[in-house]
Amino acid sequence: MLTGLTLALLLAVMVSLCAGDLWLWPTAWSGDAGKLFVWQIRLPRTFAVVLVGAALSLCGAMMQALFENPLAEPGLLGVSNGAGVGLVAAVMLGGGALPGWSLGLCAIAGALIATLILLHFARRHLSTSRLLLAGVALGIVCSALMTWAVYFSTSLDLRQLMYWMMGGFSGIDWQQGWLMLALLPPLVWGGMQARALNMLSLGEVSAHQLGLPVWLWRNALVILTGWLAGVSVALAGAIGFVGLVVPHMLRLCGITDHRVLLPAAMLAGGGVLLVADIIARLTLAAAELPIGVVTATLGAPVFIWLLLKAGR
């Protein structure tokens, strides 16, 4: 399974580097056009797409084990919306004059603040279901704040920001490399936590009986998902359904052991989001679709199917 997913991801990477307004075969990558379009534009974008897809899928796999809910996904805890509030606040307070790197930091700060609020509830030793509801409520509050800010704003930057929050990788270059690097260590560490997640997937009581400090691990994983979601939003905006659909589909394929599920989710998530990005780039000749629209279009029917299946 992992070998097949790796080969599929490599194929998607190859197509992503070749595809565009000007199709460039690998033999042309060393030419002037290849140096510009492939190495300076398409390669950093492809790298960012794969990392964000892997991060969102890893978050989804961890949250579904942590909350014992197959419908859990990164945006469910309100962390993604918290990052959006950080961006809105930065644009409003900075008057649209802040550099791009500072907007990224504000998005990460907003996500971490949302994570700290969740940890405040977690310290009260709430049950997993109550913590999940707290995350949903936090997401609703953050969404309302963003909507009010944009509705009463005359700033073009805020309205463009709402378009950006639909998700997209246009404009990604090596200047965002620090955000890509910020995803790598958490991805590596998160991918190594299969033992704890295998215990947590059995339920809090069973995990505690097996000797796992549930409260400590729950806090650590909430912080990890907050960081991954915040950096992903800072890099590409809000992208839904990847963290929900990919891990759940892998489980339907019989992969339940997190020693296999976690790396499979990262590989599949990177590949799925890369295919969606290629579709977003090539569907329209004169414009680029927001990748959030593509993932929602592809993921919504699957989500409805999962809901119907869960209700049986």
C-alpha positions as a Markdown table, in Angstrom:
| # | Residue | x | y | z |
|---|---|---|---|---|
| 1 | Met | 0.0 | 0.0 | 0.0 |
| 2 | Leu | 2.7 | 2.5 | 1.0 |
| 3 | Thr | 4.7 | 1.7 | -2.1 |
| 4 | Gly | 1.7 | 2.2 | -4.4 |
| 5 | Leu | 0.9 | 5.5 | -2.7 |
| 6 | Thr | 4.5 | 6.7 | -3.0 |
| 7 | Leu | 4.6 | 5.9 | -6.7 |
| 8 | Ala | 1.2 | 7.7 | -7.2 |
| 9 | Leu | 2.5 | 10.7 | -5.4 |
| 10 | Leu | 5.7 | 10.8 | -7.5 |
| 11 | Leu | 3.6 | 10.6 | -10.6 |
| 12 | Ala | 1.4 | 13.5 | -9.5 |
| 13 | Val | 4.6 | 15.5 | -8.7 |
| 14 | Met | 5.9 | 14.9 | -12.2 |
| 15 | Val | 2.6 | 16.0 | -13.8 |
| 16 | Ser | 2.5 | 19.1 | -11.6 |
| 17 | Leu | 6.0 | 20.1 | -12.6 |
| 18 | Cys | 5.2 | 19.6 | -16.3 |
| 19 | Ala | 1.7 | 21.1 | -16.4 |
| 20 | Gly | 0.8 | 24.7 | -16.9 |
| 21 | Asp | 0.1 | 27.2 | -19.6 |
| 22 | Leu | 3.3 | 25.9 | -21.1 |
| 23 | Trp | 3.8 | 22.2 | -20.9 |
| 24 | Leu | 7.4 | 21.3 | -20.1 |
| 25 | Trp | 8.7 | 17.8 | -20.4 |
| 26 | Pro | 11.6 | 16.9 | -18.1 |
| 27 | Thr | 14.1 | 17.2 | -21.0 |
| 28 | Ala | 13.3 | 20.9 | -21.1 |
| 29 | Trp | 13.7 | 21.6 | -17.4 |
| 30 | Ser | 17.4 | 22.6 | -17.8 |
| 31 | Gly | 16.6 | 25.3 | -20.4 |
| 32 | Asp | 15.7 | 28.9 | -19.7 |
| 33 | Ala | 11.9 | 28.2 | -19.6 |
| 34 | Gly | 12.5 | 25.3 | -17.3 |
| 35 | Lys | 14.6 | 27.3 | -14.9 |
| 36 | Leu | 11.9 | 29.9 | -14.6 |
| 37 | Phe | 8.6 | 28.0 | -14.7 |
| 38 | Val | 9.7 | 24.7 | -13.1 |
| 39 | Trp | 12.4 | 25.6 | -10.6 |
| 40 | Gln | 11.1 | 29.0 | -9.5 |
| 41 | Ile | 7.3 | 28.7 | -9.8 |
| 42 | Arg | 6.1 | 25.1 | -10.1 |
| 43 | Leu | 8.6 | 23.4 | -7.7 |
| 44 | Pro | 7.9 | 25.5 | -4.6 |
| 45 | Arg | 4.2 | 25.4 | -5.3 |
| 46 | Thr | 4.3 | 21.6 | -5.7 |
| 47 | Phe | 6.4 | 21.2 | -2.5 |
| 48 | Ala | 3.9 | 23.4 | -0.6 |
| 49 | Val | 0.8 | 21.5 | -1.9 |
| 50 | Val | 2.3 | 18.1 | -0.9 |
| 51 | Leu | 3.3 | 19.4 | 2.6 |
| 52 | Val | -0.1 | 21.0 | 3.3 |
| 53 | Gly | -2.0 | 17.9 | 2.0 |
| 54 | Ala | 0.2 | 15.7 | 4.2 |
| 55 | Ala | -0.4 | 18.0 | 7.2 |
| 56 | Leu | -4.2 | 18.1 | 6.8 |
| 57 | Ser | -4.5 | 14.4 | 6.4 |
| 58 | Leu | -2.2 | 13.7 | 9.4 |
| 59 | Cys | -4.4 | 16.1 | 11.5 |
| 60 | Gly | -7.5 | 14.3 | 10.3 |
| 61 | Ala | -6.1 | 10.8 | 11.2 |
| 62 | Met | -5.0 | 11.9 | 14.6 |
| 63 | Met | -8.2 | 13.7 | 15.4 |
| 64 | Gln | -10.4 | 10.8 | 14.3 |
| 65 | Ala | -8.5 | 8.6 | 16.8 |
| 66 | Leu | -8.3 | 11.3 | 19.5 |
| 67 | Phe | -12.1 | 12.1 | 19.4 |
| 68 | Glu | -13.2 | 8.6 | 18.4 |
| 69 | Asn | -15.2 | 10.2 | 15.6 |
| 70 | Pro | -14.7 | 9.2 | 12.0 |
| 71 | Leu | -16.1 | 12.6 | 10.9 |
| 72 | Ala | -13.4 | 14.7 | 12.8 |
| 73 | Glu | -11.2 | 16.9 | 10.7 |
| 74 | Pro | -8.7 | 19.8 | 11.2 |
| 75 | Gly | -11.2 | 22.6 | 10.8 |
| 76 | Leu | -13.6 | 21.0 | 13.3 |
| 77 | Leu | -11.7 | 22.3 | 16.4 |
| 78 | Gly | -11.9 | 25.9 | 15.2 |
| 79 | Val | -8.2 | 26.1 | 14.8 |
| 80 | Ser | -8.4 | 27.0 | 11.0 |
| 81 | Asn | -10.9 | 29.7 | 11.7 |
| 82 | Gly | -8.7 | 31.0 | 14.5 |
| 83 | Ala | -5.9 | 31.4 | 12.0 |
| 84 | Gly | -8.4 | 33.3 | 9.8 |
| 85 | Val | -9.2 | 35.6 | 12.6 |
| 86 | Gly | -5.5 | 36.3 | 13.1 |
| 87 | Leu | -5.2 | 37.2 | 9.4 |
| 88 | Val | -8.3 | 39.5 | 9.5 |
| 89 | Ala | -6.9 | 41.3 | 12.6 |
| 90 | Ala | -3.5 | 41.7 | 10.9 |
| 91 | Val | -5.1 | 43.2 | 7.8 |
| 92 | Met | -7.3 | 45.6 | 9.7 |
| 93 | Leu | -4.7 | 46.8 | 12.2 |
| 94 | Gly | -2.0 | 47.0 | 9.5 |
| 95 | Gly | -4.1 | 48.8 | 7.0 |
| 96 | Gly | -3.0 | 46.4 | 4.3 |
| 97 | Ala | 0.6 | 47.5 | 4.6 |
| 98 | Leu | 2.0 | 44.5 | 6.5 |
| 99 | Pro | 4.4 | 42.2 | 4.6 |
| 100 | Gly | 3.4 | 38.7 | 3.7 |
| 101 | Trp | 5.6 | 37.0 | 6.3 |
| 102 | Ser | 4.0 | 39.0 | 9.1 |
| 103 | Leu | 0.5 | 37.9 | 7.9 |
| 104 | Gly | 1.7 | 34.3 | 8.1 |
| 105 | Leu | 2.9 | 34.8 | 11.7 |
| 106 | Cys | -0.5 | 36.4 | 12.6 |
| 107 | Ala | -2.3 | 33.3 | 11.1 |
| 108 | Ile | -0.1 | 31.0 | 13.2 |
| 109 | Ala | -0.6 | 33.1 | 16.3 |
| 110 | Gly | -4.4 | 33.0 | 15.7 |
| 111 | Ala | -4.3 | 29.2 | 15.4 |
| 112 | Leu | -2.2 | 28.9 | 18.5 |
| 113 | Ile | -4.5 | 31.2 | 20.5 |
| 114 | Ala | -7.5 | 29.0 | 19.5 |
| 115 | Thr | -5.4 | 26.0 | 20.5 |
| 116 | Leu | -4.7 | 27.5 | 23.9 |
| 117 | Ile | -8.4 | 28.2 | 24.4 |
| 118 | Leu | -9.1 | 24.5 | 23.7 |
| 119 | Leu | -6.3 | 23.5 | 26.1 |
| 120 | His | -8.1 | 25.6 | 28.8 |
| 121 | Phe | -11.1 | 23.4 | 28.3 |
| 122 | Ala | -8.9 | 20.3 | 28.3 |
| 123 | Arg | -7.4 | 21.2 | 31.6 |
| 124 | Arg | -10.8 | 20.9 | 33.1 |
| 125 | His | -10.6 | 17.3 | 32.2 |
| 126 | Leu | -13.7 | 17.5 | 30.0 |
| 127 | Ser | -14.7 | 14.4 | 28.1 |
| 128 | Thr | -13.6 | 14.0 | 24.5 |
| 129 | Ser | -17.1 | 14.7 | 23.3 |
| 130 | Arg | -17.3 | 17.9 | 25.3 |
| 131 | Leu | -13.9 | 19.0 | 24.0 |
| 132 | Leu | -15.1 | 18.3 | 20.5 |
| 133 | Leu | -18.2 | 20.5 | 21.0 |
| 134 | Ala | -16.1 | 23.2 | 22.5 |
| 135 | Gly | -14.0 | 23.2 | 19.3 |
| 136 | Val | -17.1 | 23.4 | 17.1 |
| 137 | Ala | -18.4 | 26.4 | 19.2 |
| 138 | Leu | -15.0 | 28.1 | 18.9 |
| 139 | Gly | -15.0 | 27.6 | 15.1 |
| 140 | Ile | -18.5 | 29.2 | 14.9 |
| 141 | Val | -17.4 | 32.2 | 17.0 |
| 142 | Cys | -14.3 | 32.7 | 14.8 |
| 143 | Ser | -16.3 | 32.4 | 11.6 |
| 144 | Ala | -18.8 | 35.0 | 12.9 |
| 145 | Leu | -16.0 | 37.4 | 13.7 |
| 146 | Met | -14.5 | 37.1 | 10.2 |
| 147 | Thr | -17.9 | 37.6 | 8.6 |
| 148 | Trp | -18.7 | 40.7 | 10.6 |
| 149 | Ala | -15.2 | 42.2 | 9.9 |
| 150 | Val | -15.5 | 41.7 | 6.2 |
| 151 | Tyr | -19.1 | 42.8 | 6.0 |
| 152 | Phe | -18.4 | 46.2 | 7.6 |
| 153 | Ser | -15.1 | 46.7 | 5.9 |
| 154 | Thr | -14.4 | 48.9 | 2.9 |
| 155 | Ser | -10.9 | 47.6 | 2.6 |
| 156 | Leu | -10.2 | 45.7 | -0.7 |
| 157 | Asp | -7.6 | 43.7 | 1.2 |
| 158 | Leu | -10.2 | 42.2 | 3.5 |
| 159 | Arg | -12.4 | 41.2 | 0.6 |
| 160 | Gln | -9.4 | 39.7 | -1.2 |
| 161 | Leu | -8.6 | 37.9 | 2.0 |
| 162 | Met | -11.9 | 36.2 | 2.0 |
| 163 | Tyr | -11.1 | 34.9 | -1.5 |
| 164 | Trp | -7.8 | 33.7 | -0.2 |
| 165 | Met | -9.6 | 31.9 | 2.7 |
| 166 | Met | -11.2 | 29.8 | 0.0 |
| 167 | Gly | -7.8 | 28.2 | -0.4 |
| 168 | Gly | -5.2 | 28.4 | -3.1 |
| 169 | Phe | -1.5 | 28.1 | -3.9 |
| 170 | Ser | -1.2 | 30.9 | -6.5 |
| 171 | Gly | 1.7 | 33.2 | -5.7 |
| 172 | Ile | 3.6 | 30.5 | -3.7 |
| 173 | Asp | 7.4 | 30.8 | -4.2 |
| 174 | Trp | 10.6 | 30.2 | -2.3 |
| 175 | Gln | 9.9 | 33.2 | -0.1 |
| 176 | Gln | 7.3 | 31.1 | 1.7 |
| 177 | Gly | 10.0 | 28.4 | 2.3 |
| 178 | Trp | 10.1 | 29.2 | 6.1 |
| 179 | Leu | 6.4 | 28.2 | 6.3 |
| 180 | Met | 7.1 | 24.9 | 4.5 |
| 181 | Leu | 10.0 | 24.2 | 6.8 |
| 182 | Ala | 7.7 | 24.9 | 9.8 |
| 183 | Leu | 5.6 | 21.9 | 8.7 |
| 184 | Leu | 8.4 | 19.4 | 8.4 |
| 185 | Pro | 9.4 | 18.7 | 12.1 |
| 186 | Pro | 5.8 | 18.4 | 13.3 |
| 187 | Leu | 5.0 | 16.1 | 10.4 |
| 188 | Val | 8.0 | 13.8 | 11.3 |
| 189 | Trp | 7.1 | 13.8 | 15.0 |
| 190 | Gly | 3.4 | 13.3 | 14.4 |
| 191 | Gly | 4.1 | 10.4 | 12.0 |
| 192 | Met | 6.0 | 8.6 | 14.8 |
| 193 | Gln | 3.1 | 8.6 | 17.4 |
| 194 | Ala | 1.4 | 5.5 | 16.1 |
| 195 | Arg | 1.6 | 3.7 | 19.5 |
| 196 | Ala | -0.2 | 6.4 | 21.4 |
| 197 | Leu | -2.8 | 6.8 | 18.7 |
| 198 | Asn | -3.5 | 3.1 | 18.6 |
| 199 | Met | -4.2 | 3.2 | 22.3 |
| 200 | Leu | -6.3 | 6.3 | 22.1 |
| 201 | Ser | -8.4 | 4.8 | 19.3 |
| 202 | Leu | -9.5 | 2.2 | 21.7 |
| 203 | Gly | -11.1 | 4.8 | 23.9 |
| 204 | Glu | -10.0 | 6.9 | 26.9 |
| 205 | Val | -10.8 | 4.2 | 29.5 |
| 206 | Ser | -8.9 | 1.5 | 27.6 |
| 207 | Ala | -6.0 | 3.8 | 26.9 |
| 208 | His | -5.7 | 4.7 | 30.6 |
| 209 | Gln | -5.8 | 1.1 | 31.6 |
| 210 | Leu | -3.0 | 0.4 | 29.2 |
| 211 | Gly | -0.9 | 2.9 | 31.0 |
| 212 | Leu | -1.1 | 5.9 | 28.6 |
| 213 | Pro | -1.3 | 9.3 | 30.2 |
| 214 | Val | -4.4 | 10.3 | 28.3 |
| 215 | Trp | -4.6 | 13.9 | 29.4 |
| 216 | Leu | -0.9 | 14.6 | 28.5 |
| 217 | Trp | -1.2 | 13.0 | 25.1 |
| 218 | Arg | -4.5 | 14.7 | 24.3 |
| 219 | Asn | -3.0 | 18.1 | 25.1 |
| 220 | Ala | 0.2 | 17.3 | 23.0 |
| 221 | Leu | -1.9 | 16.2 | 20.0 |
| 222 | Val | -4.2 | 19.2 | 20.2 |
| 223 | Ile | -1.2 | 21.5 | 20.1 |
| 224 | Leu | 0.3 | 19.5 | 17.2 |
| 225 | Thr | -2.9 | 19.7 | 15.2 |
| 226 | Gly | -3.2 | 23.4 | 16.0 |
| 227 | Trp | 0.3 | 24.1 | 14.7 |
| 228 | Leu | -0.1 | 22.1 | 11.6 |
| 229 | Ala | -3.5 | 23.7 | 10.8 |
| 230 | Gly | -2.3 | 27.2 | 11.5 |
| 231 | Val | 0.8 | 26.9 | 9.3 |
| 232 | Ser | -1.3 | 25.3 | 6.5 |
| 233 | Val | -3.8 | 28.1 | 6.6 |
| 234 | Ala | -1.0 | 30.7 | 6.6 |
| 235 | Leu | 0.5 | 29.0 | 3.6 |
| 236 | Ala | -2.6 | 28.2 | 1.5 |
| 237 | Gly | -5.8 | 29.4 | 3.2 |
| 238 | Ala | -8.6 | 27.2 | 4.5 |
| 239 | Ile | -8.8 | 23.9 | 2.6 |
| 240 | Gly | -11.6 | 21.5 | 3.7 |
| 241 | Phe | -12.4 | 17.8 | 3.3 |
| 242 | Val | -8.8 | 16.6 | 2.8 |
| 243 | Gly | -8.4 | 15.9 | 6.5 |
| 244 | Leu | -11.8 | 14.3 | 6.7 |
| 245 | Val | -12.0 | 12.1 | 3.6 |
| 246 | Val | -8.5 | 10.8 | 3.1 |
| 247 | Pro | -8.0 | 9.1 | 6.5 |
| 248 | His | -11.5 | 7.7 | 6.5 |
| 249 | Met | -11.2 | 6.3 | 3.0 |
| 250 | Leu | -7.9 | 4.6 | 4.1 |
| 251 | Arg | -9.7 | 3.1 | 7.1 |
| 252 | Leu | -12.4 | 1.8 | 4.7 |
| 253 | Cys | -9.6 | 0.1 | 2.8 |
| 254 | Gly | -8.8 | -1.9 | 5.9 |
| 255 | Ile | -5.9 | 0.2 | 7.2 |
| 256 | Thr | -6.6 | 0.7 | 10.9 |
| 257 | Asp | -3.1 | 0.3 | 12.5 |
| 258 | His | -1.7 | 3.8 | 12.9 |
| 259 | Arg | 1.8 | 2.5 | 12.1 |
| 260 | Val | 0.6 | 2.2 | 8.5 |
| 261 | Leu | -2.3 | 4.7 | 8.6 |
| 262 | Leu | -0.2 | 7.8 | 9.5 |
| 263 | Pro | 2.4 | 7.5 | 6.7 |
| 264 | Ala | -0.4 | 6.4 | 4.3 |
| 265 | Ala | -2.5 | 9.4 | 5.2 |
| 266 | Met | 0.4 | 11.8 | 4.6 |
| 267 | Leu | 1.2 | 10.2 | 1.2 |
| 268 | Ala | -2.4 | 10.0 | 0.1 |
| 269 | Gly | -3.2 | 13.5 | 1.4 |
| 270 | Gly | -0.3 | 15.0 | -0.5 |
| 271 | Gly | -1.3 | 13.2 | -3.6 |
| 272 | Val | -5.0 | 14.1 | -3.4 |
| 273 | Leu | -4.3 | 17.8 | -2.8 |
| 274 | Leu | -1.8 | 17.8 | -5.6 |
| 275 | Val | -4.3 | 16.4 | -8.1 |
| 276 | Ala | -6.9 | 19.0 | -6.9 |
| 277 | Asp | -4.3 | 21.7 | -7.4 |
| 278 | Ile | -3.6 | 20.5 | -11.0 |
| 279 | Ile | -7.3 | 20.6 | -11.7 |
| 280 | Ala | -7.6 | 24.1 | -10.2 |
| 281 | Arg | -4.7 | 25.3 | -12.4 |
| 282 | Leu | -5.8 | 23.7 | -15.7 |
| 283 | Thr | -9.7 | 23.8 | -15.6 |
| 284 | Leu | -10.0 | 27.5 | -16.8 |
| 285 | Ala | -7.7 | 28.9 | -19.4 |
| 286 | Ala | -7.8 | 32.5 | -18.2 |
| 287 | Ala | -8.0 | 32.1 | -14.4 |
| 288 | Glu | -7.3 | 29.7 | -11.6 |
| 289 | Leu | -10.0 | 28.1 | -9.4 |
| 290 | Pro | -9.6 | 28.3 | -5.6 |
| 291 | Ile | -8.4 | 24.9 | -4.6 |
| 292 | Gly | -10.9 | 25.0 | -1.7 |
| 293 | Val | -13.7 | 25.0 | -4.3 |
| 294 | Val | -12.2 | 21.9 | -6.0 |
| 295 | Thr | -11.7 | 19.9 | -2.8 |
| 296 | Ala | -15.2 | 20.9 | -1.6 |
| 297 | Thr | -16.7 | 19.8 | -5.0 |
| 298 | Leu | -14.9 | 16.5 | -4.8 |
| 299 | Gly | -15.2 | 16.0 | -1.1 |
| 300 | Ala | -18.8 | 17.0 | -0.4 |
| 301 | Pro | -20.4 | 13.9 | -2.1 |
| 302 | Val | -18.0 | 11.7 | -0.1 |
| 303 | Phe | -18.8 | 13.5 | 3.1 |
| 304 | Ile | -22.6 | 13.0 | 2.5 |
| 305 | Trp | -21.9 | 9.3 | 1.8 |
| 306 | Leu | -20.0 | 9.0 | 5.1 |
| 307 | Leu | -22.8 | 10.7 | 7.0 |
| 308 | Leu | -25.4 | 8.3 | 5.5 |
| 309 | Lys | -23.1 | 5.3 | 6.2 |
| 310 | Ala | -22.6 | 6.5 | 9.8 |
| 311 | Gly | -26.4 | 6.8 | 10.3 |
| 312 | Arg | -27.1 | 3.3 | 9.4 |
